[in-house]
């Protein structure tokens, strides 16, 4: 699931670091947090995902900037 974020990081060369964390997970849903640190700010995304067949689909995303 997190390979998507690695691919995204490569497209944004000014990202200083990223840290994906799974906060909670069950067989059918997951809550994950991804923090991207840029030179001048930090972006944190909180995702809720649900399993659809063999794939995970984002059902909600909340963004915050510092």
GUDREN-78185 format. One line per field, with one value per residue (C-alpha): residue number from 1; residue in one letter; chain; x, y, z. Coordinates in nm, 2 decimals, padded with zeros to 4 digits. Example, Ala and Ser with C-alpha at 12.3 -4.5 7.8 and 13.67 -1.06 7.14 Angstrom:
2
i	[1 | 2]
aa	[A | S]
ch	[A | A]
c1	[01.23 | 01.37]
c2	[-00.45 | -00.11]
c3	[00.78 | 00.71]
***
This chain:
66
i	[1 | 2 | 3 | 4 | 5 | 6 | 7 | 8 | 9 | 10 | 11 | 12 | 13 | 14 | 15 | 16 | 17 | 18 | 19 | 20 | 21 | 22 | 23 | 24 | 25 | 26 | 27 | 28 | 29 | 30 | 31 | 32 | 33 | 34 | 35 | 36 | 37 | 38 | 39 | 40 | 41 | 42 | 43 | 44 | 45 | 46 | 47 | 48 | 49 | 50 | 51 | 52 | 53 | 54 | 55 | 56 | 57 | 58 | 59 | 60 | 61 | 62 | 63 | 64 | 65 | 66]
aa	[X | X | X | X | X | X | X | X | X | X | X | X | X | X | X | X | X | X | X | X | X | X | X | X | X | X | X | X | X | X | X | X | X | X | X | X | X | X | X | X | X | X | X | X | X | X | X | X | X | X | X | X | X | X | X | X | X | X | X | X | X | X | X | X | X | X]
ch	[A | A | A | A | A | A | A | A | A | A | A | A | A | A | A | A | A | A | A | A | A | A | A | A | A | A | A | A | A | A | A | A | A | A | A | A | A | A | A | A | A | A | A | A | A | A | A | A | A | A | A | A | A | A | A | A | A | A | A | A | A | A | A | A | A | A]
c1	[00.00 | 00.27 | 00.46 | 00.22 | 00.37 | 00.73 | 00.64 | 00.48 | 00.79 | 01.01 | 00.80 | 00.84 | 01.22 | 01.20 | 01.06 | 01.31 | 01.16 | 00.84 | 00.70 | 00.40 | 00.24 | -00.05 | -00.25 | -00.51 | -00.58 | -00.83 | -00.92 | -01.15 | -01.03 | -00.72 | -00.63 | -00.29 | -00.10 | 00.16 | 00.39 | 00.58 | 00.85 | 00.94 | 01.20 | 00.96 | 00.66 | 00.52 | 00.22 | 00.03 | -00.23 | -00.47 | -00.63 | -00.91 | -00.90 | -01.14 | -01.06 | -01.24 | -01.16 | -00.78 | -00.72 | -00.73 | -00.94 | -00.91 | -01.25 | -01.15 | -00.85 | -00.77 | -00.48 | -00.30 | -00.01 | 00.24]
c2	[00.00 | 00.25 | 00.20 | 00.46 | 00.72 | 00.63 | 00.68 | 01.01 | 01.12 | 01.07 | 01.32 | 01.58 | 01.64 | 01.89 | 01.64 | 01.61 | 01.30 | 01.10 | 00.86 | 00.64 | 00.48 | 00.24 | 00.36 | 00.09 | -00.21 | -00.49 | -00.73 | -00.48 | -00.13 | 00.07 | 00.41 | 00.54 | 00.86 | 00.99 | 01.28 | 01.46 | 01.71 | 01.98 | 02.25 | 02.51 | 02.31 | 01.97 | 01.81 | 01.53 | 01.32 | 01.10 | 00.83 | 00.58 | 00.29 | 00.00 | -00.33 | -00.39 | -00.74 | -00.76 | -00.39 | -00.10 | 00.21 | 00.54 | 00.63 | 00.96 | 01.18 | 01.47 | 01.70 | 01.93 | 02.17 | 02.32]
c3	[00.00 | 00.09 | -00.24 | -00.38 | -00.14 | -00.24 | -00.60 | -00.52 | -00.32 | -00.63 | -00.82 | -00.54 | -00.52 | -00.24 | 00.02 | 00.30 | 00.46 | 00.47 | 00.74 | 00.67 | 00.98 | 01.01 | 01.32 | 01.32 | 01.09 | 01.06 | 00.79 | 00.62 | 00.71 | 00.80 | 00.93 | 00.82 | 00.86 | 00.62 | 00.71 | 00.44 | 00.56 | 00.31 | 00.35 | 00.48 | 00.60 | 00.70 | 00.55 | 00.74 | 00.57 | 00.77 | 00.56 | 00.62 | 00.38 | 00.32 | 00.15 | -00.17 | -00.30 | -00.28 | -00.30 | -00.05 | -00.15 | 00.03 | 00.17 | 00.34 | 00.35 | 00.60 | 00.53 | 00.77 | 00.72 | 00.97]
***
